[in-house]
Amino acid sequence: MLPESLVCLLGATLAVAQARQELQLNQVASFSTLRLSSRPSFSIPQQNQLSVSIALCSTSNSIPRFFLTNASNSDLLADPGPTTADTFQIPLQSGQGSYTGVFPNGGILAVDIEGVNEAVFFDIGVSIGDGMFLQVISICIA
């Protein structure tokens, strides 16, 4: 029989693994803050050079913040946030933002929806190089 602490740790690891959806290369994924868990995060695949693009598709008084790490996409790695080491916040200007960098071990994109009390729709695109940003924006506008 396994010790109770080990069982709890395994359960927590499985919960994180189930909560992270993998973002697909060269595709745009659409989300709503009302349909996400309270601490949503997404797994980014391994790649030498990737661009992660964000576009808000609705206006709101409160908007989510997007935190990214390229340290790893391991299920054991904590979600990136404002106080996490090796974390970059993707700044949004006019509802759009992007980050281009290397992801040799994959990465994690976390969405901070704390304080967002209404539906905010947004698109995320992950692409090799930097060609997805305009596509993400045009899909959001359509």
N, C-alpha and C positions, 0 to 999 in steps of 0.2 A: 504494500500500500504506500502511495506517495505521501510525503508530508503536506500538510494543509497549505503552507506557504508556497510550495512549488505548484500545487494545483491552482492557487489564486494567480500566480505569475503566468502560468500557461493560459489561463482563461483571459487574462488581460491582454496577452500577446495575440490571441486569436481574435479578440474583439477589435484590436487595432487593425489586424490584417483584413478583417471583414469590412471595416469602415473605409479603407482606402481604395478608391477606384483608380485604376491605371488609366492615365491619359494616353491616347494613341497618337503616334507620330503622323504629322501632316493631315490631321483631322481637327475639326472644330467641335467642341462639346458645349452644350447649352445647359444652364442651371438657373434655378430660382432659389433664393434664400429660404423661402417657405418650404421647400422640398428637401432641404439639406439637414443633416444632423446638426446639433448645436456646435460641434467642433469639426467641420468637414476638412478633410485633407485628401490629396491626390498623389499617386505615385507617378513619377516621371521616369521613363526608360533610360537606360544607359546609352550615351552617345557622345562622340567627341565634341560636337558643337551643336547646340540647340537654341532656339528662341522660344520663349514662353510669352504669349500675347494675351492680354485681357482687354475686353471691351464691355462696358456697362451698356445694357440694352434698355434701361429704363431710368427715369430720374427719381431721385429720392432725397429726402433731407438727411438721411444717414446712409452711408455706403460701407460695404465691407472693405477690409484691408487684406492684402495678399502678401504672404510671406513665403519665401523660397529658400531652400537649401540644396546645394549640390554635393553635400557630404556623402549621401547614400540614399537609397530608397528602401532600406531595410525596415521591416515591420517593427524591429526593436528600437529604432530611432524615434525619439520624441518629435512631435510636430514642431516645425519652426514657428517662432513668434518674436515679439519685440525684444525679449530678453534672452533669446537663445543664441549661442555662439554660431558662427558660420551661417548667418541668416541675412537675407537681403529682402527689404520690403520693395515691392514693385510699386513705384509711384504712379498715380493716375492723374493725367492732365486731360481735362475735357472728357472724362470717362474712359480714357484709354491709357494703356501702359504696356511695356514689354521689358524683357530681360533676355540678353543673349550671353551665353557662356558655355563652359565645358561641363559635362555631366558624366565623368568616367565611371562613376558608381551609381548612376541614376540620381534621383532627387525627390524631394517632397515639396508640394505646394499646399500651404494651409490657408484657409479662408477664415478670417476673423469676422464673424457676424455679430459679435457682442454689441448690443445697442442698436442693432438694425431691427426695427419693429414693424417693417412693412415689406412687401414683396419687392425684391430687387432682382432683376433678370440680368445675367451676364454670360458671356461666352469666353471660353479658354481655348487657345490653339497652341499646340506644341509642334514645332517644325524643325527640320534639319536646315541649318542656316538661318536666314531671317525673312523668308518669303511669306510667312503666314499672317503677319500683322494686318495688312490691308484686307485680306480675305476675312479675318475675324471681324473687322469693323464693318465690312460690307454685308456680312451675314446678319449682324446685329441690326443694321439699319433697314434691311429688307423686310 
